[in-house]
Amino acid sequence: MTELTCKLLIIGGGPGGYVCGIRAGQLGVDTIVIEQEKLGGTCLNVGCIPSKAMIHAADHFHKMCTASDGPLGITAQNPAIDLAQTIAWKDGIVTRLNSGVAGLLKKAKVKLIQGTATVIDGKTVRVTGADGETTISAENLVIATGSSPVELPFLPFGDKIISSTEALSMRDIPKKLVVVGGGYIGLEIGTAFRKLGSEVTVVEAADRVLPQYDAALTAPLVASLKTLGVKVLTSVNAKTSGKDGLIIEENGKERALSADKILVTVGRRPRSDSASIQSLALTMDGPFIKIDERCQSSMRGVYAIGDVTGEPMLAHRAMAQGEMVAEIVAGHKRVWDKACIPAVCFTDPEIVTCGLSASEAKAKGIDSVTSSFPFAANGRAMTMEAETGFVRVIARKDNSLILGFQATGAGVAELSASFATAIEMGARLDDVGAIIHAHPTQSEAIQEASLAGLGHALHI
């Protein structure tokens, strides 16, 4: 058995873990990262990156299939897609990024150990890998074990019942795909396969898809799903799988939905029960590890970051936490003081939220004003055939301090950094309204929405 020591030991090489390792290495902290599978975690390998690659491919194919029906004078005949080649292209991107992360860790002089971690105590971890067992003693431990798809007991994964992981690796396009869960993961993947030619049905227990967002923000998406031919069944419960597909309960009656594949996307659960973490008897917040503003757990010297610490389960949140913890271990004075964490649904159209919504501001007792600007009045959106959607801004009524942004439309994910920058820097409506935005760009909608909040939008 090999025995090692280090100042910082990180369990998990996902976005939070590897960023924590890189930053710690940059600061001269003796660091070891343990990863059971591939570097990059869910996001890089079977989540964010591969799903966006598939969405991109599906969009291109769909545009070719429908180009002849559009106003641009383009004629496309008999487009076809080789899904196996598309998957190979997607896998190539993942491999390049895997290698990139490994190279960055090496550059930062961080030791990577491949294997399964078992926590012995708050400062000792045993790793079992291809080369045998290694015992590591560390001054500080970071738990970055991430999350995994929720499996419904009455729809266990296997055969035709799949999670997002299997959906992003299929070599054939299913003729009929039923998606259980109308959240962003199910809608992203379901929309992509509809554009690739599948008959797609979404089953959602709530009375509408993406119920965490207000109806105005999701209305363009609902209309798009209808146009694409995606069947959306709301207030419907999935019961079990049948011989030919999924058994659902609708209005108190059961019926069957034919399906070649059943994609279950009802959420993700933290891997707080992996690596014998429970043996530390840390204070928990439900299934999540409870942390303070420094990502410190209830045990001194033991930190937790990313999905294992709760919502929002976003890779960029994990990265920011990892960077902060590395600096804390290096002796820097850091606390979590972020004003906002942007979130994006890569649906068609895309949806972005950042900061507070009007209802959230009201719940906090803040008197706010809400203003918006439609892409139907934006020149760049018109030239892109992307007039659906809007940018909305929420600001304090007394001093115009910007509290939040929401947007829906083609490509609005790329506006999220502008939203977050304005909020983090304490911008007011007049600050953003006074910034010269390049014309013609979709970003002009940010300026115009801010001017609308001041009572003098220029183009509506």
N, C-alpha and C positions, 0 to 999 in steps of 0.2 A: 504493500500500500504506500502511495506517495503522500507526503505531507507538505503543505504549503502554508505560507502566511501572507497577509496583505493588510493594507489599511482599509480598503473598501472592496467589499464583495457584493456583486450584483447577480441576483437570480432572475434570469430572463433577458434575452437579447432582442426584444422588440423595440419599438420607437423610443419608449421611455428608458429602457435599460441600456441600449447601445449609446444613446445620446449622453446619458449619465456617465457611462464609461469613457466616451471620447472627451467630454469636458473635464472629467477628473484627471485623465491622462495628461491633458494640456496643462493642467495646474500642478503637475508633478506628483499626483497622488498614486501610490502603488495600488493598482486596481486589477481585479479579476472579474470577468463576466462568464457566467455559466449559461449555456443555451442547449436545450434538449434537442431541438430540431434545426431549423434554419434561421440565421440572423434576419432580423426585420420583423419577426413576429407575424401575427395575423394580418396586419395592415399591408405589409410588403408582399407576403407570400400568397395569401388566400382572401384578401379583403380589399382595402382601398385601391391599391395599384392594379391588380388584375381586373377588378370590376370596372375601373375607369377605362382600361384598355378594351374590354369587351363592349362597353358603352360606345366608345369611339368607333370601333369597327362596325357595330350595329347601325350607328348613325350614318356612316358612309354608305353602307349597303342600302339602307332605307331611302336615302336621298337619291341614289341611282335608280331604285325601283320606282320612285314617284316623280322623278325629274320631268318626265314627258307630260305630266299632268299640271306642271307649274307654269308660271307666267314668263319664265326667263328665255324661252325659245330653245331649250335644251331637249334633245331626244336621246334617250338611252334605251338600248335594246337588249333584252335577255340577260340582265346582270345575274351573276351567280356567286356564291361564296363557298369556299372550302373551309369549313369550321376547324378541321384538324390543323390546317396551316395557320389559321387565325390563333388558335390555342398555342401553337408553337411560337408564333411571334410574341404573344403575351408572356409565355414562359421565358423567352429570351430576355425580355425587359426585366423580369423578376430576377433572373440569374445575374444580369449585369449589376442590378442594385444590391443583391446579396454580396457579390464580390466587392462592390464599392464600400459597403459597410465594413466588411472584413479588413479592407485596406486602410480605412480610416482608424479602426481600432489598433491595427498594427502600427500605423504612423504615430498614434498617441501613446505607444508603448504599453498597451493594455493586453493582458494575457487572456485568451479565450479558451475555455474548456468546454468541449462538447460532451454532454451526458445528462443523466437524470439526477437532480439535486434532492437531497434529503436533509432537512434541518435537524441538527442535533440539539443545539441551543442557540441563544441569541448571537453567539460569536463563532459558531462552528457548523460547518456544512460538509456533508459527504457527497461526493459525486461519483456515480457509477457510469462508466463509458466503455467504449470499445477497447481502451487500453487498461482497463481495470478500475480500481477504486482510488480516489484521491480525497484526502481530508484537508479542508481549508479552514484555517483560523483567521478571523478578521476582526479589526477594531470596530468596523461599521458594516452593517448589513442592509442592503436595499432589496425589497421584495417588489419585483416587476413581472409578475407571472401572468398578467393579462386576463383575457376572458375567452369563453368558448360559446358556440351557439346553444341556445336553450333547446333541449330535446323534450318534446311532449310525450308523456308515458303512453298515450294511446296512438301516437304516430312515431314510433321509434325509427331512427335513421337506419337505412338499409334498403337494398333493391330499388324500388321506384320512389321511396321517400328519401329526400336529400336535403342537405343543408346548403348554405351559400358556397361552402368549400367545394362540394361536388358539382354544383351548378356551373362554377367557373372553370371546370375542367372537362365538361362533356364534349365528346368528339362528334356527336350527332345532335342535330336540332330536333327536340321532341315535337311531335305533331301537336300534342295537347299538354300544356303545362298549367297546373293549378298551384297558385301561390297562397299559402296560409299565412296571413299577417300583412296588413296594409301599412307597414312602416316603411322607412326610407330604403332599407336593404331589399325588401321584397319588391317594392315599386321600381327601384333602379334595375334590378336583374330581370324582373318581369317585363318591363318596357323594352329592354335590350332584346330579349328573346321574341317578343312580339314583332319587333322590327326585323328580326332574322327570319320570321315566317311562322313562328309557333302561334297556335290559338291559346290565348292566355286568359285565365280567370283568377281574379284576386278575391280571397275570402277574408273578411275583416269582421271581428266580433263587435267593434264599436259602430256608431252610427255613421261614421265617415272615415276615410283614409287620413293618415297623418293627423290624428285628433289633437296632438299637442300644439298644432298651429291653428291660427284663426282661419275661418272659412274663406275670407277674402284672399288670403295668401295662397291657399290651396285650390281656389276655384279655377285658375288657368290650367293647373295640372289635371284636375278632374275632367275639364273639357278636352284636354289633349288625349287623355286615356280613352275617352269616348270616340274621338276622331280616329285614333289608332286602331280601335276595335278591341281594346282590352275590356273584358267584362268585369265589373266591380260589384261584388255582393257584400253589402254592409248589414250590420245587425244579424250576422249569420255565424253560427258556431260550427267548427270542424269537429266531427265526432270520432271517426276512425277511418281506416283505409278499407276499401272493399275490393272485390275481384277485379273490377275495371277502373277503379279510381278512388275518389274521396267521398265519404258519406258526410253530409252536412245536415244541420238542423236549421230550418228557416220557417219562421212563423209557427213554431211548435210542431212542424212536420219534418220528417227525414226524407232526404232524396239523395241520389248519387250524382256525382260529377265525374264524367269520364276524364281520365288523365293517364298520360304515359309516364309523367314524372310529377311528384308532389313536392314542391319546395316549401319547407317550413322555415319561416323567418319571423319568429315571435319574440325576438330579443336575444340578449347575450347574458351569461352569468359569469361572475368573477371567479378566477381560479384561486380562490383564497383557501381551498381545501387541498391544494396540490403541495408537493414537496414537504409534506408533514408540517406545514406552517401552523396548523391548529395546535401543535404541541407547545408553541410559544405562549398560548393562552392570552393572545393580544385582545385588547378591547375592540369589539366589533360594532359596526353600524349596520345591522341586518347581516347580509352575506358579505359586506364589504369591510375592509380593515379601516378602522377609525384613525384619522390623522389630524394633526394640527396645522397651523399656517406654515410650518416648515417641513411638512410631510413626515413628521416624526410620529411613530406609533406610540402605544402606551408603554413600550419597553425602550429604555434608553439605548441609543446606538442602533436601533432598528427602524428603518424608514420604509415607506411604501409609496409607490407611484403608479399612475396609469389606471387602467380599467379596474384593477383589484381594489381601488379606493373609492369607487362610486362614479356617479354621473357628473358631467357628461363623459361618456366613454369615447373619447376622441384622441387620435394619435398625437395631434399637436398639443393637446393638454398634457399628455404623458411626457412629450419631449421637453416642454417648459418645466415641468416638475423635475425631470431628471437633471436638467441643467442646473436648476436651483439647488438640488440636494448635493450635487457634486461640489458646488461652490461652498455650501455649508460645511461639508466634510473637510474642505481645504482651508477652512477657517474664516471664510467670508461671512459677513452679516447679511443674511437674506431672509425674506419672508414672502409668502404668496400674497401679492397685492394687485393682482390683475383686475382691471375693471370689467373685462369682457373676454369671452372665448367664442369666436365665430364658429358657426355650424353650417354645413352645406348639405343639401339633398341634391345629388346629381341625377335628378329626374328630368323629364322633358315637359315643361321648362324646369330649369334649376330653381332651387329655393335657398335663400341665405337668411340667417338670423344672427344678430350680433347685438349684445347688450339687452336692454329692457324693451319689452313690448308695452303698448299703452295700458293693457290690463295689469301687467306686472308693476308698472309705475304707480298705478292707482292703488294696488294692493299694499304698496310701500308708503302710501299716504302722500304721494308726490302729485301735485297739480301739473299736468303736462299738456302739450299741444302736439297734434299729429298732422303731418302734411305728406303729400306724395306727388310723384310725377310719373305719368304713364309713358311707356316706351312707344306707344302709338304716336307720340309727339316728338320722338327722338329721330333725327335724320339718319344716324348710323344704324339704328334698329330697323328702319324702313329699308335701307339698302341691303340688309342681311336677311330680309323676310322674317324678322323677329320682333314684331310689334306687340306681341302678347306680353303682359306683365307691367311691373312698376317698381320704383324705389320709394320706400316710405321711411321717414325719419321721425323720431320721438324726442322731444326736448322739454326741459323745464319751462313752465309758463312764465316764471318770474324773471329768469335771467338768460333764457335760450340755451342753456347748457345741454349739449346733445347726450341723450341717455341710451339711444338704441337705433338700429337700422333693421329693416326687413326688406327683402327684395325677391322678386320672382321674374324669370325671363331667361332667354338664351344667353349662356355665358356669364351669368351674374356671379358665379363663384369667384371670378377674377376681380370682382369689386370688393370682396370681403376684407382684403387688407386695408383698403381705403376706409371702410367702415370702422375697423378695429383701431386704426391709427387715429382717427378723429376722436373716438371715445377715450382711448388711453391718454391722449394729449390734452384732454379737457377742452376740446373745441366747442365753440358755440355756433349757432346757425349762421350768424353774420361772418364768422371766420371762414366757414366752408363756402358760403355764398360769395365771398370776396376772392376766393382762389380761382385763377384762370384755368379752366378745364379745356383740354384740347378738343377742337371741333373738326370733323364729326366723330365723336366717340360715345359709347354708352355711358361713360363716367359722367357726362354732362347731366345725367338724370340725378346724380347726387347733389350737384350744385343747384339744380332747378328745384328739387324737393326741399332743400334748405331755404331757398328764396321764397318758396311757397309758404313755409312756416313763418317767414317774416312778413308775408302778405303781399309780396310782389314778384311772383314767378314771371319769367319773361316770355315763355313759349306756350303757356296755357292760359 
